[in-house]
Amino acid sequence: MEGKTRGCSSSEDSDDEVYLQNASEDEDLQFSSGSMPKLQFRNVKSKSTWNEEMGMAEVTEKNGKMWVTTGIVRNGKIYSSIEETLYLMELGALDLLDNGGRSMSLTEIYEKVAGRKSGCSWELFEVYRHLKSLGFIIGRHGAAWSLKSIRSSDKSVTLEVTEERKQVVDMGSEVELSIKNFFGQLQINEMRPDFDVYLPNSRFRKSSPGDPSFLLHLSRGHPPSRAEIQALQRQCGNIPLKICLVAEGRVSFFSFDKVEVPVLP
């Protein structure tokens, strides 16, 4: 196979994002490439409640600008995936409660990720954390940032988005149902893109995110075959595809200009 290889260490209106106060709280949300996040002690944190059925956290109190590029918006509420939730908890920017109001620990969420819950694995989290720490904007592939972004788009990248559009037209309880259906049906080893990745952009809007800069697929345990790469590329359309490998904490990225098997003499 021929390709480029790069490696790195490790309501309607209410659906739109709102820039919040306490912007200075986010200045330390970045950490250098290859380092582990450091717990930050904050006077004001965001708060979320974990929904076990949905496999996501519902944000109940927003503080800081990170929610402009984190979480999906449904019916005026923000829901964060397990990788988004854990990332903010590691940075000390989020308090997570269970349905009974008890504070959940990092260990509990680590165990969920290690148990491959909510469509996430430890390797997927490492990829998310690495790219997020570099300033990239990342979302689960196929999960629209907001309903407004679905309505403003003339095309659907994946079947999941189309199904979600059908389910959430009437809002209300169907919002939660659509999210549960999407995240509950994700298979970690499924041959599909995992993340939509956007370059750092201070003007990013969930209501009109535009096409991602590239789609990312995490290869599980071994590089994908030629047939697998071609199948992934067909799903991506005109959007560039990158393949990611995680080994011993090292995150490596690959992109292919041409896929062919050399013929031996």
Disulfide bonds with the S-S distance in Angstrom:
none
